Amino acid sequence: MFALRDKYAIAGIGYTEFSKKSGRTVRSLASEACIKATADAGLKVSDIDGIVSYNFNDSAPAIAVATEIGVPQAGYAVDFLSGGNAANLIILSAVAAIERGLPRRSCAIAP
């Protein structure tokens, strides 16, 4: 993994308002967070062509989020069924996918 040191970065962060009962779907919340993270990174949604997510109870599928935010061509979309270890798993999966050329430009990570 040291060969990848300083080669990739988490460039944007997005989150939604914290609440117990937002009245919104998980997909809607995940989509808002992805759009905000994309903007925070200085990118446009059209720059994204890969998306990784995890499903645990009420999470949103990656391709559903990609569709909702308007990713024009998701060359890589994957969901993991996991819980507490999902954060490192999805980041490592995104890096591995980009390293192999599956998404050509960048990869979003959906909660």
Secondary structure as UniProt FT lines:
FT   HELIX           2..4
FT   TURN            5..7
FT   HELIX           26..40
FT   TURN            41..42
FT   HELIX           45..47
FT   STRAND          50..55
FT   HELIX           62..69
FT   STRAND          76..81
FT   TURN            84..85
FT   HELIX           86..99
FT   TURN            100..101
FT   STRAND          107..110
//
